[in-house]
Amino acid sequence: MGKAPRNQSVARAVSPRPSAQRSETMRAVKSRDTGPELRVAELLRSAGVRYRRDVARLPGRPDFVIASAKTVVFVHGCFWHGHHCPRGARVPKQNRKYWQEKVARNRRRDRRVARQLRAEGYSVWTVWECRLKHEGLSKRLLTRLVAGPAN
């Protein structure tokens, strides 16, 4: 009789307030110089492609700008940008609505920024974290970057 009903203990375990451990984890998430971004930088350098990083004057602050090819490259984390892969399809159990809306906002912003950059004459490429792990950069992208703009 001294035990609390099961649903009360579950309610405490799924508190809407973040735990100290979750807060620590979220603080550790970086917005630049992530592992995938550093991998793309390494692949571009090894292909002899010159680039600039995080150019603030362009919409969306692209991760890489290859001026000679009038091309921008975004390196997207599958979770944060809602990629259609197992990692991107995962939604946290706590605060589901918030995370679904957050990812939807990110996707809308990504589409808007790509439209703006294309209107300025840039070719826009997205490198997904999961594909980078298994495939590296696409041959099509590297060929375009090495060859320069297709006029």
C-alpha positions in Angstrom: 0.0 0.0 0.0 2.9 2.3 0.5 3.8 2.4 -3.2 2.8 5.3 -5.4 0.5 4.4 -8.3 2.5 3.5 -11.4 1.2 6.4 -13.5 2.5 8.9 -11.0 6.0 7.6 -11.1 5.9 7.6 -14.9 4.7 11.2 -14.9 7.7 12.2 -12.8 10.1 10.4 -15.1 8.8 12.3 -18.2 8.9 15.7 -16.7 8.8 18.5 -19.3 11.8 20.2 -17.6 15.1 19.1 -19.1 17.5 17.1 -16.8 21.0 18.4 -16.1 22.4 15.6 -18.3 20.1 16.6 -21.3 21.1 20.2 -20.8 24.7 19.3 -20.9 24.2 17.2 -24.0 22.4 20.0 -25.9 25.1 22.5 -24.9 27.7 20.3 -26.5 25.9 20.4 -29.9 28.0 22.6 -32.2 26.7 24.7 -35.0 30.0 25.0 -36.9 33.1 22.9 -37.3 31.1 19.8 -36.8 32.6 16.4 -37.7 30.8 16.2 -41.0 31.8 19.8 -42.0 35.5 19.0 -41.2 35.2 15.9 -43.3 33.8 17.9 -46.3 36.6 20.4 -45.9 39.1 17.6 -46.0 37.6 16.1 -49.1 37.4 19.5 -50.9 41.1 20.2 -50.0 42.2 16.8 -51.2 40.4 17.4 -54.5 42.2 20.8 -54.9 39.0 22.8 -54.5 39.4 26.3 -53.0 36.5 27.4 -50.8 35.5 29.9 -48.1 33.7 28.9 -44.9 30.5 30.3 -43.4 30.1 33.4 -45.6 27.8 35.6 -43.6 26.9 38.0 -46.5 25.0 35.2 -48.3 21.5 34.0 -47.3 21.7 31.1 -44.9 25.4 31.5 -44.3 26.4 28.5 -46.4 29.0 26.1 -44.9 31.1 26.2 -48.0 31.2 28.7 -50.9 33.2 27.8 -54.0 33.3 31.2 -55.8 35.0 29.8 -58.9 32.1 27.5 -59.5 29.4 29.9 -58.2 28.4 27.0 -55.9 27.4 26.8 -52.2 27.4 23.6 -50.1 25.4 23.0 -47.0 26.4 20.2 -44.7 23.2 19.1 -43.0 22.8 16.9 -39.9 20.1 14.3 -40.7 18.2 14.9 -37.3 18.2 18.7 -37.4 17.2 19.0 -41.0 14.7 16.1 -41.2 16.4 13.9 -43.7 14.6 10.8 -45.0 16.9 8.3 -43.3 16.6 6.4 -40.0 18.4 9.1 -38.0 16.5 11.9 -39.6 13.1 10.2 -39.1 13.8 9.8 -35.4 11.7 12.1 -33.1 12.6 12.4 -29.4 10.0 10.8 -27.1 9.9 13.9 -24.9 8.5 17.1 -26.2 7.6 15.5 -29.6 5.5 18.4 -30.8 8.3 20.9 -30.2 10.8 18.8 -32.1 8.5 18.1 -35.0 7.8 21.8 -35.3 11.5 22.7 -35.0 12.5 20.4 -37.7 9.7 21.6 -39.9 10.8 25.2 -39.4 14.4 24.2 -40.3 13.2 22.5 -43.5 11.1 25.5 -44.5 14.1 27.8 -43.9 16.4 25.5 -45.9 14.0 25.7 -48.9 13.7 29.5 -48.6 17.5 30.0 -48.4 18.1 27.7 -51.4 15.6 29.7 -53.5 17.3 32.9 -52.5 20.7 31.6 -53.4 19.5 30.2 -56.8 18.0 33.6 -57.5 21.5 35.1 -57.0 22.9 32.6 -59.5 24.4 30.0 -57.2 24.2 26.3 -57.6 23.0 24.9 -54.2 24.2 21.5 -52.9 23.3 19.7 -49.7 25.6 17.1 -48.3 23.8 14.9 -45.7 25.6 13.5 -42.7 24.5 9.9 -43.3 25.6 9.9 -47.0 28.9 11.5 -46.1 29.7 8.6 -43.7 29.1 6.0 -46.4 29.7 7.6 -49.7 31.8 10.7 -49.3 31.1 13.6 -51.7 29.2 12.8 -54.8 31.3 12.4 -58.0 28.9 14.8 -59.7 29.5 17.5 -57.1 33.3 17.1 -57.2 33.3 17.2 -61.1 31.3 20.4 -61.0 33.6 22.0 -58.5 36.8 21.1 -60.2 35.4 22.0 -63.7 34.0 25.4 -62.6 30.7 27.0 -63.5 28.7 25.6 -66.4 28.0 28.7 -68.5 
